[in-house]
Amino acid sequence: LDSPGGLIARNPPSLERRPYRMDVKADGSGIESTGWYRASDGVEERDNALILSRLCALQWVVVLYEHVVPNSLKERYASEFIDCIIYQLVDQPPGIIIVKSFEVLAKISNPAE
């Protein structure tokens, strides 16, 4: 689409078009660079999204264990997740994931509750 002339040469190339946002700088350091929505590659955002996704999944394990799973099935439910949670620690996740994993393991492997 950003080839010279655009699609079927109807539009000027992206470098010649006026950017959508006025806060774009020619060196690409603005909020949006010409022809693209963002100048960053989004790696940090993707990593943060993965961390948040794991934290959310771990919290759901606890919420379901404490509020949804009947007492008669809690042991079976816990056994389904304990190995999975321990196995994901092998990949050396960020510290916050490790802490949350241990919290979840403590809650779902405690038979007194």
KOLDO-399257 format. One record per residue (C-alpha): x, y, z. Coordinates in steps of 0.1 Angstrom, whole numbers, plus 2048, in hexadecimal, padded with zeros to 3 digits. Layout:
XYZ...
This chain:
80080080081D81880782E8117E683382F7CF81183B7C57FF8257DE7E680B7D27E380E7AC7F58307AE7D78427BB7E88517D980A8617DE82384C7F281F84D81783D86381C82D87E80680B87C81780289383480287E8547E18788667EF8878877FF8A988881789F8A582B88888E84F89188A86288B86987C87587C86085D8878638658AC8408738AF8228608BB81C85489883485287B82985985881783B84981582786980182A88981E8278A184482D89F84C8128B984D7ED8B38367E58D084D7CA8DF8497D89028237DC8FE8217B88F38367AC9108207BF9288017B091980F78D91D8177949417F47A29487E57849367F876C94C7EF77F96C7CA77F9627CA75A95B7DB75297C7C176898E7A575697D7B27349897AE7429AD78C7529A777E73299978D71D9B47807339D075E73C9C37527249A87617019AC74D6ED9C67606DF9E375D6BB9D77706C49B778B6DD9C57A66C29C87A16B79A479F6DB9987C06E39AA7D16C599C7C96D09787DB6F297D7F86EA99580E6D997B8066F496180F71097982F7009838396F895F83571C95484F72696E86971295A86972D93F87674695985975F95785C78296685D78598C83879198E82D77197D84275B99583376D9B481076A9A781574599D82173D9C180374F9CF7EB73B9B97FD71B9C27FA7239E77D472A9E47CA70C9CF7E06F29E07D56FAA037BC6DFA0C7B06F1A2B79B70AA17
